[in-house]
Amino acid sequence: MFKQRWSPVAADEATKKKHGVLFDVDGTLIDSSYFHAMAWWQAFRREGLDIEMSAIHRRVGMGGDRLIHSLVPDCTEDMQEDLKSGHSAVFSTFWPSLRTFDSVRDLLAACSDAGLAVGLASSAQDRDLEVSRHLLDAGSSIDAWTSSNDAKESKPAPDILEACLEKLGLSPEDVVFVGDAVWDVKAGAAIGVPVIALTCGGISEAELRDAGAAEVYDNPRHLLEHLETSIIGKLMAGSQDA
């Protein structure tokens, strides 16, 4: 297991920040969406279920329970647990292949340096999130993060966003959420948080806009290049004026 290389700022420091940006992790900051699809595909195959890869990929970003139920509605509780365990075991074999998207650290640092609180609104398992944190190596740019343990319901329910907001001491009207899946957009909409969507997770711009994304960019580098004119830029201006 990777050794933790950074930690969140103290809670009283985070709450001094009046605005913030929440980031999904898988498919948004880490190039992992297709690895998750492959891991689920292999888990289904182990249980004798022939599920098309494309159908799985379109559901990546949902919680595992929702993903399984949407593809195998009559799945038993025991099989669901076996499928989750299978996915987790296979996905761990891909850890050495995971990479951050280009300019991720610069994007996180730019948000933090502008006075915005930065939260990782992730519903990943703790051990997967630890790997992601190691890859991000984002130092003091991150103020708080969440894992699957922080949410009762998975996306598209907004629980994980609410948990991250609570850790940052912010309200929905104070933040923007950056994600890559339709489920991210729906989760933000459920509590009135505008969502910037990135297509690097494999979902098209048209689908993300149809779901209600406020803005769409190709990847973190593309967003960074347009940060000042994005809706994050408006938050940055507000934080600097405060």
N, C-alpha and C positions, 0 to 999 in steps of 0.2 A: 504494500500500500504506500502511496506517495505521502511524504511528510508535508504537513500544511506549511505553506510559505508566506501566508499573509492572514490577517485577521481584520474584522470590521472595526471602525473607529468606535470610540466610547459612545454610549447611547446619548449622553447629554450633548456631545458634539453634533451627532446626526440630527437631533431635533432642532438645532439652531437653524438648519437649512429650511427654507420656506417652500421650496419647490424641488421636484425630483424627477428622475427617469427610472422606470422599471424595465429590466431587460429579461426576456426569455433567454434561455441558454442554448439548449439543443436545437440546431438548425438556424439559430440567430447569431450566436457568438462562436459556437463550436460546430464544425462541419460534420455532423453526426446523424442527420435525419435518415440517410440511406443505410447507415449501419444499423440503426434501430429497426428499419423495415426488414433488413436481412435477418436480424436476430429474431424478430417475431415470426418471419416466414419459416425459419428453421424450427422454432418452438412448435408451431402448428404442425409442421411435417412430422415431428417426433410423436405427436399425438394422432397421427394418421389423418390429418386435415389438410386438404389441398386448397390453400387460399392464394389467390393471385397476388403477386407482389405489388402491383399497382393499387389494389384495393387496400392493402396494408399501409402503403406509403401515404395515401390520402388521409389516413386516420392517425398518423404519427403526430403527436402533440396533444392528443387526448390522453387521459389517464389510462393505464393498462386495463383497468376493469371495464371502462367504457369501450375501449378498442375491441376487447375480446367479445363483449356482449353484442356490439354492432355487427361483428363478423360471424359469430357463432351464438345466436340468440338462445339456443337451448343448452348452452354449455353448463355443466354441473359445477358446483362449488369446488369439488376436488380437482376437476380438470382445469378450472380457472387458475387454481393455485399452481398446478403443474406447468401451465403455460407461462405464468409469470416467472416461475423459477427457471424455466427453460430459456426464456428471453434474457433474464438477468445473467445466466451462465454464459450464453453465447455472446451477448454484448460485451462482457468483460474480456473476451478474447480479442476484441477490436480496440481495446484501450490504447495499445501502442501505435495504432494507425490514426488516432484522432488528432486533429489540428484545429487551431483557431482560424477563423476567416481573417483575411488581410485587414490590417489597421484596427483591429479590435481594441488593443490596448490604448491606442491613440484616441479612439472614440470615447472610451470610458474615462480616460484622463481629461479629455476636453470638456466633458460634462461636469466632472468633479471640479476642475480648475475654474469653471464658470460659476461655481457656488451651488450647483445642484447636488442633491442627495442622489446616490446611485444604488439601486437595489437589484439583486438577481432574483427575479420571481420565478424560480425553478421548482418543478414538482418531481425532479429526479430523485432516485433513491440516494441515500446518504453517501454510499461508497462511489456511485457514479458522479455525484456532485463534487466529491473530494478530488476526483481525477480532473474534472472540468476546472475547478479552482486552481489546481496546479498548472494546467495548461494556460489559463488566463494570466496568471502571475501578475495580477493587476495592482498589487500593493495597496496603498491607502485610497485608491480610486473607488473602492467598494465600501459602502456604509453598512449594508445588511444583505442577508441572503435567506432563502427559504429552501426547504426540501419537501418531499412527499409527506413527511411527518407533520408538517404545518397546516395541512388542508384535509378537511373531512371529505369534501367532494372534489373531483378532479375537473380540469377544463373539459368542456367550455363553461363549467361553473366558475365563478370568480373568486373562490375561496383562497387560492394561492396569492392572488393579487391583494386581497384584503389582509392576508397575513403579512405580506411584505410592507404594505402601507402602515400597518400597526407597528412593525419593527422600526420603521423610519419616522414614525410620529406624524404622518402626513394624511391628507384626505384625498379622495378621488379627483377633486377639482384642482389639486396641486400638482398633478403628475401627467406624464405621457408614458405609455407602455410601448415597447418595441418588441415585436415578435415576428414569426415567419409563417404561421399557420392560420387557417380560418378559425380554428378553435381559440387562438390567442385574441383575434379580433372580437369574437363573440364574448369571451370572458371580459374584455375591457368594456364592451358595450353594456354588459349586465350591470355595471356599477358606474357608468358614465365616464370612463377613462378613454380619451382618444388614443388610437393605436396607429403607430407607424409600422407598416409591414415590409419585410424584406423577402425577396424572391429566392434568396440563396438556399432556402430549405426545400425548394422544388415545387412550390405552389405558384401558379401564374398570377401576374398582376391583375388580370381581369377577375379572377376568382376572389382575390383578396379585396379588391375594390367593391365587388358585389356584396361581400360580407360586411362591408362598412369601414374598411381601413381609411383613415384620414389622409395618409400619404403612403406611397410605395416607392421603395428604392431597391436597387439590385442586391446590395450587400452592405456590411458595415463601412467599407471604404467609401462607397457611393453616398451613404448617409453623412459621413464625416465631411465629404467635399461640399455638401449642401447644408451643413448643420446650422449655420447662422440664419438661413432663409426657411428652415423647417419649423414645425411647431415646437420643437425643442429649443430653437433659437429664441422664440418668444418667451419661453420660460427662463432662459438664460438672461435675457434683457430684464425681465421682471425681478430676478434674483439680484442682479447687479444694481438695480434701482432701489431695492429694499433697504 
